[in-house]
Amino acid sequence: MITAPKVRGFTLIELMITVAVVGLLAAIAYPAYTNQIAKGRRAECRAGLYMAMQQQERYYTQYNRYATQTFSISASSPVIRQFSGDRVDQSACWIDSTTCPTDTNLANCVRIEGNWRKKADNVTPAFSDPNGISQLSIESSGSKNCVVNGAASPNNSNCWP
């Protein structure tokens, strides 16, 4: 007597269990991944702020005043430096230099700001921080600030750990 070969394969129940397990793992892994990307971009922006401030301090030791800079954060005019990408349109953080809000004399105080770069429509940022951080800043006086959800938040541990 000839017997038919046994057909091997997955049942629908086994397939659905596999899909459920993969979905559960993805639901856990994706938020952790995006949070790590955000932490990396914030750290990169902080490093850029420190580098720009070091450049300003070197200039100050030579000329007894901070460098006058008229940069703005837009695609048409350059900024001090940009990070998170090789091209301008890939950068996440644009770093700019202004006078301190408490002192209008650039010779006495300078403020270095890092803002998330705007998209082509100049409205939404190219990178959206999950913690709501939109700006990091440091002043030559040593104060460090950030803007979280549109409001100043100087003691936020996510900004300056």
N, C-alpha and C positions, 0 to 999 in steps of 0.2 A: 504494500500500500504506500502510495506517494503522499507525503504530507506537504502542505503549502509552507513556504518559508515564513518565519515569524517576522512581521513588519515591526520595526522599531522606530520610535519617534516620540515626540512630546505630546502630552495630552493638553487640552485647553486649560485645565486647572494648573498644570505645571507652568505653562507659559504665562498665565495671569499672575501667579505668585512671583515669578521672575520679574515681570514688569512692575509689580508693586514694590519689590525690594529695590530695584534700580531707581524708581521714582522717589522712594523714601531717602535713599542715599543722595540723590541729586538735590532734594529739598533741603537737606542739611548742608551739603558741600557748597552750593552756589552762594548763599549769603556769607559764609566764611571766606570764600574766595574774593568776593567783591569788597569785603571789609579789609582784607589784606592788601588789595590793590589800592584802596583809599589810604591806608596807613603808609604804604610805600610812597604814594604821591605827596602826601603831607610831609613826610620825612625829606623827600627830595626838594620840596619847596623850602623847608626850613634850612636845608644845607645851602641852597641858593641865596637865601636871605643873609645867612652868616657870611658867605663869600662876598656878597655885594657890600655888606657893612664893613668887612675887612678892607675892601678896596677904598671905601670912603675914609676909614680911619688912617690908612696909609697916605691918602691925599691930604688929610687934615694935618698929619705930622710934617708934611713938606710945605704946605701953604698957609697953615693956621686958620683954615676955614674948610668947610665941606664943599665938594664939587657941585657946581650948578648944573642941574640936568633938567631938561624940559621934555622928558619922555612921557608918552601917554600909552595907555593900554588899548591899542587898536591895531588892526591889520595893516593900516597904511603907514603908521609911524612906529619905529623900532622901540624896543624896551631894553633894559640892561642885559637881561639874559632870559632864556626860556628853557624849560625842562620837559621831560617826559615825551620826547620825540625828536627826531632828527630834523624835521621840517617845522616851519612856523605853524602850519595848520594841524600838526599832531601834538603840539605842546599842550600840557595841562596847566602849567603855572607860569604866569608872566610876572616878572619882578620889576618894580618901578621905584623911583626915588622921589620923595617930596620933602617939604619942610615939615617940622613937627607941628602938630596942631596947637600946642601951647606956646610956640615960639616962631614968629614969622621971619626971623633972621637965620638964613641958611648957614651963616658962619658959626652959629652956636649949637644948632641941633639939626639932625637929618633923620628922616623916617624912611625905612625901606619896607615896601609892601609887596606881598605876593598874592595875586588874585588868580582865580581860575579863569582860564582863557575863554572868551566868548566864541560861539559858533559863528558861521557866516552870517546868520541873521542878526548877530550882535545882541541877542536877547538872552538866550539860554546858554549856560556854560557847557563847554565841551566835556568837562568832567564834573559830575555832580557828587559831592561828598555825602555819604549816607548819614553823617552826623550833622549835616547842615552847615558845615564850615565853608565860608565863601572867601575869607581873606585872612592872611596871617601878616603881622607887621612887627617890626622891631625898631626901636629908636636908639640913637647914639647915647641917650641918657641911660639905656639899659632896660627900659620898660618893653615888655612883650605883650602884644594884644592880638585878639582875633575877633572876627565877626561870625556869629553863629545865628542862623535863621534871621538875618537882617539886624541883629542887635549886638553891640559890643559885649564881649565875654572874656575879660582878661585872665580869669582864673580857671579856664576850661582845661582840664588835664588832657583832652584829646588834641588840643592845639600845640601846647608846649609842655610835653611830658618831662 
